[in-house]
Amino acid sequence: MNGATVLQNGRAKAYRPLPAADRRRAFEAALAAYANGDFFETHELLEPAWMGTDDLAERALHQGLIKLAAAFVHGVRGNPAGIAKNLAGAREHLAAAVGTPPAAASGLDVSALLVAIDERLARLAANPTDASIEAPDLPRSRS
């Protein structure tokens, strides 16, 4: 990979490749930040990993987790619309990652995470002003 360009907010943004070992370290640090409730830091740690690979499945996994973390940045701020919007985005990206080698290598049970996201989306659909939605734990795969 020599670098690439992605569209972000309608603008082209160049990114540099990030070696797989560095992406893995960023991913593990992001999981730890998420587990500690540091959702903004989770996003910050995953962004270079997302932008540093041209593997579409790996990008989908990273983007889904970025959106998941962003949902709960909005939760901390008491913004249920932001929670719902980002959970829906997380769901879309993570669904694209289910069953892929990057998802399997991540150690996460992405299918179980989708169930947890769906439960939260249903709760928000029933009560769109509920900003008390808690972030799901990141379920680990049993393999």
Secondary structure by P-SEA (a helix, b strand, c coil): ccccccccccbbbbbbbbcaaaaaaaaaaaaaaaaacaaaaaaaaaaaaaaacccaaaaaaaaaaaaaaaaaaaaaaccaaaaaaaaaaaaaaaaaacccccccccccaaaaaaaaaaaaaaaaaaccccccccccccccccc
